[in-house]
Amino acid sequence: MSQQAQPHEASEPETPHLDFQGTTPYEDYVQADVLTHLQHPLSDDPGEMVFLVTTQVMELWFTVIVHEWETATTALRGDDVARARDALKRSVRELEALNASWRPLAQLTPAQFNSYRAALGEGSGFQSAMYRRMEFLLGEKSASMLVPHRGAPRVHAELEKALHEPSLYDEVLRLLARRGHAIPESVVRRDVSQRYEPSPEVEEVWTALYSGDPDHELARLGEALTDVAELVWRWRNDHLVATRRAMGAKAGTGGSAGVAWLEKRARKNVFPELWTARSHV
């Protein structure tokens, strides 16, 4: 018998395509050259590079999370709960990555932090515009938080717009009202530029939802929001612990109250009735 011919195997290139006109498609898409040349340490301490890159990474995660929460608010406005939950679930994974960003800084000693702290000058994470947009989306509104950004017209305009738009939780409560739940008119029509304050009636609505079918679309939305709220709380606590280790009770950079301010923030829960309602189920 004649030996059967082996099927011809196309030879694979040993290396990927390497010759491009100009920059690579990867660089065009990711802009890696821009990202990796945005670091300009102001001291000779090698630890400053870690601090600088870590805070820049945090800013990128803030940007992604704001995108997800704005996607969710738009979906809720259009009664698309499934799309909103998908965005919230993605943001949970992103919040986990954001929170992990504290690890390179979590065990800084005061001496290590002081070796480059002067390079920050009046700079403080408190001044982050993208983090402020995150807080506004969570219902933590305050017109005074626009003041540090008056010198940057585009940033100031974006924050002012966000201040006067409904938060993520505002859109959730409006959805509940449209679905026939007893959300007070005063809550639905509240001044959304003000910080959200808990409502006993809203707590009763969540209590009823959690006392019913756990697979109900709105109960599952509540759990997605609770996942977000828990990770926001963990972010605040991780920030507090890292700051306490690095500088104790000293005043923060930029004139903030440092640990005292962070302790106050860490005691606050976002989406408050989702937490208090659990005591009544």
Buried (B, 14 or more C-beta within 10 A) or exposed (E): EEEEEEEEEEEEEEEEEEEEEEEEEEEEEEEEEEEEEEEEBEBEBEBBBBBBBBBEBBEBBBEBBBBBBBBBBBBBBEEBBEBBBBBBBBBBEBBBEBBEBBEBBBEBEEEBBBBBBEBBEEEBBBBBBBBBBBBBBBBBBBEEBBEBBEEEEEBBEBBBEBBEBBBBBBBBBBBBBEEEBEBBEEBBEBEBBEEBEEBEEBBBBBBBBBEEEEEEEBBBBBBBBBBBBBBBBBBBBBBBBBBBBBBEEEEBBBEBEBBEBBBEBBEEBBBBBBBBBEEEE
